[in-house]
Amino acid sequence: MATIIDRVRAYLGSPQGKEAVEKAKRMANDPQNQQKAKRFLSRFRSHR
């Protein structure tokens, strides 16, 4: 039985997985998405 890690590795090696990784990289480079991520993380950091 394949572990979840093995399944993730298999997916990331597939054409669909590679496209998903490229899409995530493009989204991470977008300044608006970076700002959204900073606001999201600051909410969790401020509750400590």
PDB file of N, CA, C and O in Angstrom, chain B, residues numbered from 101:
ATOM      1  N   MET B 101       0.844  -1.187   0.000  1.00  0.00           N
ATOM      2  CA  MET B 101       0.000   0.000   0.000  1.00  0.00           C
ATOM      3  C   MET B 101       0.888   1.249   0.000  1.00  0.00           C
ATOM      4  O   MET B 101       1.810   1.362   0.808  1.00  0.00           O
ATOM      5  N   ALA B 102       0.610   2.159  -0.887  1.00  0.00           N
ATOM      6  CA  ALA B 102       1.418   3.369  -1.013  1.00  0.00           C
ATOM      7  C   ALA B 102       1.082   4.340   0.114  1.00  0.00           C
ATOM      8  O   ALA B 102      -0.079   4.533   0.474  1.00  0.00           O
ATOM      9  N   THR B 103       2.113   4.930   0.647  1.00  0.00           N
ATOM     10  CA  THR B 103       1.888   5.943   1.673  1.00  0.00           C
ATOM     11  C   THR B 103       1.472   7.241   1.001  1.00  0.00           C
ATOM     12  O   THR B 103       1.591   7.398  -0.214  1.00  0.00           O
ATOM     13  N   ILE B 104       0.992   8.149   1.797  1.00  0.00           N
ATOM     14  CA  ILE B 104       0.561   9.436   1.243  1.00  0.00           C
ATOM     15  C   ILE B 104       1.737  10.169   0.614  1.00  0.00           C
ATOM     16  O   ILE B 104       1.572  10.844  -0.403  1.00  0.00           O
ATOM     17  N   ILE B 105       2.915  10.046   1.200  1.00  0.00           N
ATOM     18  CA  ILE B 105       4.103  10.698   0.642  1.00  0.00           C
ATOM     19  C   ILE B 105       4.424  10.131  -0.735  1.00  0.00           C
ATOM     20  O   ILE B 105       4.772  10.878  -1.650  1.00  0.00           O
ATOM     21  N   ASP B 106       4.309   8.817  -0.887  1.00  0.00           N
ATOM     22  CA  ASP B 106       4.559   8.199  -2.190  1.00  0.00           C
ATOM     23  C   ASP B 106       3.557   8.695  -3.230  1.00  0.00           C
ATOM     24  O   ASP B 106       3.914   8.919  -4.386  1.00  0.00           O
ATOM     25  N   ARG B 107       2.329   8.861  -2.821  1.00  0.00           N
ATOM     26  CA  ARG B 107       1.304   9.347  -3.749  1.00  0.00           C
ATOM     27  C   ARG B 107       1.573  10.790  -4.161  1.00  0.00           C
ATOM     28  O   ARG B 107       1.401  11.155  -5.323  1.00  0.00           O
ATOM     29  N   VAL B 108       1.996  11.601  -3.205  1.00  0.00           N
ATOM     30  CA  VAL B 108       2.315  12.999  -3.517  1.00  0.00           C
ATOM     31  C   VAL B 108       3.498  13.061  -4.474  1.00  0.00           C
ATOM     32  O   VAL B 108       3.476  13.822  -5.441  1.00  0.00           O
ATOM     33  N   ARG B 109       4.523  12.269  -4.212  1.00  0.00           N
ATOM     34  CA  ARG B 109       5.689  12.243  -5.104  1.00  0.00           C
ATOM     35  C   ARG B 109       5.295  11.811  -6.508  1.00  0.00           C
ATOM     36  O   ARG B 109       5.766  12.385  -7.490  1.00  0.00           O
ATOM     37  N   ALA B 110       4.447  10.817  -6.608  1.00  0.00           N
ATOM     38  CA  ALA B 110       3.997  10.349  -7.919  1.00  0.00           C
ATOM     39  C   ALA B 110       3.212  11.446  -8.639  1.00  0.00           C
ATOM     40  O   ALA B 110       3.366  11.638  -9.845  1.00  0.00           O
ATOM     41  N   TYR B 111       2.375  12.158  -7.896  1.00  0.00           N
ATOM     42  CA  TYR B 111       1.600  13.243  -8.499  1.00  0.00           C
ATOM     43  C   TYR B 111       2.513  14.361  -8.983  1.00  0.00           C
ATOM     44  O   TYR B 111       2.337  14.875 -10.088  1.00  0.00           O
ATOM     45  N   LEU B 112       3.481  14.736  -8.163  1.00  0.00           N
ATOM     46  CA  LEU B 112       4.373  15.824  -8.546  1.00  0.00           C
ATOM     47  C   LEU B 112       5.236  15.462  -9.744  1.00  0.00           C
ATOM     48  O   LEU B 112       5.700  16.350 -10.458  1.00  0.00           O
ATOM     49  N   GLY B 113       5.456  14.191  -9.971  1.00  0.00           N
ATOM     50  CA  GLY B 113       6.212  13.747 -11.132  1.00  0.00           C
ATOM     51  C   GLY B 113       5.380  13.651 -12.396  1.00  0.00           C
ATOM     52  O   GLY B 113       5.925  13.528 -13.493  1.00  0.00           O
ATOM     53  N   SER B 114       4.070  13.707 -12.251  1.00  0.00           N
ATOM     54  CA  SER B 114       3.173  13.596 -13.407  1.00  0.00           C
ATOM     55  C   SER B 114       3.059  14.954 -14.106  1.00  0.00           C
ATOM     56  O   SER B 114       3.386  15.985 -13.518  1.00  0.00           O
ATOM     57  N   PRO B 115       2.599  14.955 -15.350  1.00  0.00           N
ATOM     58  CA  PRO B 115       2.405  16.238 -16.054  1.00  0.00           C
ATOM     59  C   PRO B 115       1.431  17.176 -15.330  1.00  0.00           C
ATOM     60  O   PRO B 115       1.641  18.389 -15.303  1.00  0.00           O
ATOM     61  N   GLN B 116       0.370  16.617 -14.747  1.00  0.00           N
ATOM     62  CA  GLN B 116      -0.586  17.455 -14.017  1.00  0.00           C
ATOM     63  C   GLN B 116       0.067  18.071 -12.781  1.00  0.00           C
ATOM     64  O   GLN B 116      -0.177  19.235 -12.461  1.00  0.00           O
ATOM     65  N   GLY B 117       0.887  17.300 -12.097  1.00  0.00           N
ATOM     66  CA  GLY B 117       1.575  17.806 -10.915  1.00  0.00           C
ATOM     67  C   GLY B 117       2.568  18.892 -11.257  1.00  0.00           C
ATOM     68  O   GLY B 117       2.686  19.886 -10.541  1.00  0.00           O
ATOM     69  N   LYS B 118       3.283  18.704 -12.353  1.00  0.00           N
ATOM     70  CA  LYS B 118       4.252  19.721 -12.776  1.00  0.00           C
ATOM     71  C   LYS B 118       3.546  21.022 -13.139  1.00  0.00           C
ATOM     72  O   LYS B 118       4.041  22.107 -12.835  1.00  0.00           O
ATOM     73  N   GLU B 119       2.400  20.912 -13.782  1.00  0.00           N
ATOM     74  CA  GLU B 119       1.629  22.112 -14.119  1.00  0.00           C
ATOM     75  C   GLU B 119       1.129  22.804 -12.850  1.00  0.00           C
ATOM     76  O   GLU B 119       1.131  24.033 -12.778  1.00  0.00           O
ATOM     77  N   ALA B 120       0.704  22.034 -11.859  1.00  0.00           N
ATOM     78  CA  ALA B 120       0.237  22.612 -10.599  1.00  0.00           C
ATOM     79  C   ALA B 120       1.370  23.346  -9.888  1.00  0.00           C
ATOM     80  O   ALA B 120       1.152  24.413  -9.314  1.00  0.00           O
ATOM     81  N   VAL B 121       2.567  22.787  -9.922  1.00  0.00           N
ATOM     82  CA  VAL B 121       3.728  23.431  -9.297  1.00  0.00           C
ATOM     83  C   VAL B 121       4.043  24.739 -10.012  1.00  0.00           C
ATOM     84  O   VAL B 121       4.312  25.749  -9.362  1.00  0.00           O
ATOM     85  N   GLU B 122       4.013  24.731 -11.335  1.00  0.00           N
ATOM     86  CA  GLU B 122       4.284  25.952 -12.099  1.00  0.00           C
ATOM     87  C   GLU B 122       3.229  27.022 -11.812  1.00  0.00           C
ATOM     88  O   GLU B 122       3.556  28.203 -11.696  1.00  0.00           O
ATOM     89  N   LYS B 123       1.976  26.611 -11.699  1.00  0.00           N
ATOM     90  CA  LYS B 123       0.907  27.563 -11.393  1.00  0.00           C
ATOM     91  C   LYS B 123       1.116  28.169 -10.006  1.00  0.00           C
ATOM     92  O   LYS B 123       0.929  29.371  -9.816  1.00  0.00           O
ATOM     93  N   ALA B 124       1.501  27.345  -9.046  1.00  0.00           N
ATOM     94  CA  ALA B 124       1.753  27.837  -7.689  1.00  0.00           C
ATOM     95  C   ALA B 124       2.916  28.820  -7.678  1.00  0.00           C
ATOM     96  O   ALA B 124       2.875  29.824  -6.967  1.00  0.00           O
ATOM     97  N   LYS B 125       3.949  28.536  -8.460  1.00  0.00           N
ATOM     98  CA  LYS B 125       5.097  29.449  -8.529  1.00  0.00           C
ATOM     99  C   LYS B 125       4.686  30.789  -9.138  1.00  0.00           C
ATOM    100  O   LYS B 125       5.100  31.845  -8.660  1.00  0.00           O
ATOM    101  N   ARG B 126       3.870  30.742 -10.195  1.00  0.00           N
ATOM    102  CA  ARG B 126       3.403  31.989 -10.817  1.00  0.00           C
ATOM    103  C   ARG B 126       2.565  32.793  -9.828  1.00  0.00           C
ATOM    104  O   ARG B 126       2.703  34.013  -9.737  1.00  0.00           O
ATOM    105  N   MET B 127       1.703  32.113  -9.094  1.00  0.00           N
ATOM    106  CA  MET B 127       0.855  32.806  -8.125  1.00  0.00           C
ATOM    107  C   MET B 127       1.684  33.386  -6.984  1.00  0.00           C
ATOM    108  O   MET B 127       1.374  34.468  -6.485  1.00  0.00           O
ATOM    109  N   ALA B 128       2.726  32.687  -6.567  1.00  0.00           N
ATOM    110  CA  ALA B 128       3.574  33.158  -5.474  1.00  0.00           C
ATOM    111  C   ALA B 128       4.356  34.403  -5.873  1.00  0.00           C
ATOM    112  O   ALA B 128       4.713  35.208  -5.012  1.00  0.00           O
ATOM    113  N   ASN B 129       4.625  34.570  -7.152  1.00  0.00           N
ATOM    114  CA  ASN B 129       5.362  35.747  -7.612  1.00  0.00           C
ATOM    115  C   ASN B 129       4.482  36.976  -7.789  1.00  0.00           C
ATOM    116  O   ASN B 129       4.999  38.071  -8.008  1.00  0.00           O
ATOM    117  N   ASP B 130       3.182  36.820  -7.702  1.00  0.00           N
ATOM    118  CA  ASP B 130       2.255  37.932  -7.877  1.00  0.00           C
ATOM    119  C   ASP B 130       2.251  38.795  -6.614  1.00  0.00           C
ATOM    120  O   ASP B 130       1.980  38.284  -5.527  1.00  0.00           O
ATOM    121  N   PRO B 131       2.547  40.093  -6.736  1.00  0.00           N
ATOM    122  CA  PRO B 131       2.593  40.966  -5.548  1.00  0.00           C
ATOM    123  C   PRO B 131       1.281  40.992  -4.760  1.00  0.00           C
ATOM    124  O   PRO B 131       1.305  41.082  -3.532  1.00  0.00           O
ATOM    125  N   GLN B 132       0.143  40.917  -5.446  1.00  0.00           N
ATOM    126  CA  GLN B 132      -1.136  40.922  -4.726  1.00  0.00           C
ATOM    127  C   GLN B 132      -1.279  39.673  -3.868  1.00  0.00           C
ATOM    128  O   GLN B 132      -1.749  39.750  -2.733  1.00  0.00           O
ATOM    129  N   ASN B 133      -0.878  38.530  -4.399  1.00  0.00           N
ATOM    130  CA  ASN B 133      -0.965  37.295  -3.624  1.00  0.00           C
ATOM    131  C   ASN B 133       0.023  37.305  -2.465  1.00  0.00           C
ATOM    132  O   ASN B 133      -0.267  36.760  -1.400  1.00  0.00           O
ATOM    133  N   GLN B 134       1.178  37.915  -2.662  1.00  0.00           N
ATOM    134  CA  GLN B 134       2.144  38.022  -1.573  1.00  0.00           C
ATOM    135  C   GLN B 134       1.562  38.859  -0.441  1.00  0.00           C
ATOM    136  O   GLN B 134       1.730  38.530   0.733  1.00  0.00           O
ATOM    137  N   GLN B 135       0.876  39.944  -0.798  1.00  0.00           N
ATOM    138  CA  GLN B 135       0.261  40.798   0.218  1.00  0.00           C
ATOM    139  C   GLN B 135      -0.841  40.048   0.962  1.00  0.00           C
ATOM    140  O   GLN B 135      -0.953  40.168   2.182  1.00  0.00           O
ATOM    141  N   LYS B 136      -1.647  39.282   0.246  1.00  0.00           N
ATOM    142  CA  LYS B 136      -2.698  38.486   0.884  1.00  0.00           C
ATOM    143  C   LYS B 136      -2.096  37.489   1.866  1.00  0.00           C
ATOM    144  O   LYS B 136      -2.611  37.309   2.970  1.00  0.00           O
ATOM    145  N   ALA B 137      -1.016  36.850   1.467  1.00  0.00           N
ATOM    146  CA  ALA B 137      -0.371  35.867   2.333  1.00  0.00           C
ATOM    147  C   ALA B 137       0.187  36.535   3.583  1.00  0.00           C
ATOM    148  O   ALA B 137       0.079  35.983   4.678  1.00  0.00           O
ATOM    149  N   LYS B 138       0.780  37.709   3.434  1.00  0.00           N
ATOM    150  CA  LYS B 138       1.323  38.424   4.597  1.00  0.00           C
ATOM    151  C   LYS B 138       0.213  38.793   5.577  1.00  0.00           C
ATOM    152  O   LYS B 138       0.375  38.644   6.788  1.00  0.00           O
ATOM    153  N   ARG B 139      -0.918  39.275   5.051  1.00  0.00           N
ATOM    154  CA  ARG B 139      -2.045  39.620   5.931  1.00  0.00           C
ATOM    155  C   ARG B 139      -2.582  38.383   6.641  1.00  0.00           C
ATOM    156  O   ARG B 139      -2.877  38.422   7.835  1.00  0.00           O
ATOM    157  N   PHE B 140      -2.704  37.294   5.906  1.00  0.00           N
ATOM    158  CA  PHE B 140      -3.204  36.045   6.474  1.00  0.00           C
ATOM    159  C   PHE B 140      -2.290  35.554   7.593  1.00  0.00           C
ATOM    160  O   PHE B 140      -2.766  35.187   8.668  1.00  0.00           O
ATOM    161  N   LEU B 141      -0.987  35.545   7.348  1.00  0.00           N
ATOM    162  CA  LEU B 141      -0.043  35.066   8.356  1.00  0.00           C
ATOM    163  C   LEU B 141       0.049  36.013   9.542  1.00  0.00           C
ATOM    164  O   LEU B 141       0.254  35.563  10.670  1.00  0.00           O
ATOM    165  N   SER B 142      -0.098  37.308   9.316  1.00  0.00           N
ATOM    166  CA  SER B 142      -0.002  38.251  10.424  1.00  0.00           C
ATOM    167  C   SER B 142      -1.155  38.066  11.407  1.00  0.00           C
ATOM    168  O   SER B 142      -1.001  38.330  12.599  1.00  0.00           O
ATOM    169  N   ARG B 143      -2.312  37.612  10.914  1.00  0.00           N
ATOM    170  CA  ARG B 143      -3.432  37.346  11.827  1.00  0.00           C
ATOM    171  C   ARG B 143      -3.079  36.254  12.820  1.00  0.00           C
ATOM    172  O   ARG B 143      -3.419  36.353  13.999  1.00  0.00           O
ATOM    173  N   PHE B 144      -2.401  35.215  12.357  1.00  0.00           N
ATOM    174  CA  PHE B 144      -2.038  34.120  13.246  1.00  0.00           C
ATOM    175  C   PHE B 144      -0.891  34.500  14.166  1.00  0.00           C
ATOM    176  O   PHE B 144      -0.855  34.079  15.322  1.00  0.00           O
ATOM    177  N   ARG B 145       0.026  35.276  13.675  1.00  0.00           N
ATOM    178  CA  ARG B 145       1.177  35.677  14.484  1.00  0.00           C
ATOM    179  C   ARG B 145       0.772  36.639  15.587  1.00  0.00           C
ATOM    180  O   ARG B 145       1.381  36.634  16.656  1.00  0.00           O
ATOM    181  N   SER B 146      -0.242  37.464  15.354  1.00  0.00           N
ATOM    182  CA  SER B 146      -0.637  38.459  16.347  1.00  0.00           C
ATOM    183  C   SER B 146      -1.436  37.853  17.498  1.00  0.00           C
ATOM    184  O   SER B 146      -1.610  38.508  18.526  1.00  0.00           O
ATOM    185  N   HIS B 147      -1.923  36.626  17.355  1.00  0.00           N
ATOM    186  CA  HIS B 147      -2.733  36.005  18.403  1.00  0.00           C
ATOM    187  C   HIS B 147      -1.902  35.303  19.458  1.00  0.00           C
ATOM    188  O   HIS B 147      -2.463  34.699  20.373  1.00  0.00           O
ATOM    189  N   ARG B 148      -0.625  35.361  19.364  1.00  0.00           N
ATOM    190  CA  ARG B 148       0.217  34.682  20.358  1.00  0.00           C
ATOM    191  C   ARG B 148       0.381  35.497  21.601  1.00  0.00           C
ATOM    192  O   ARG B 148       1.060  35.069  22.534  1.00  0.00           O
TER     193      ARG B 148
END
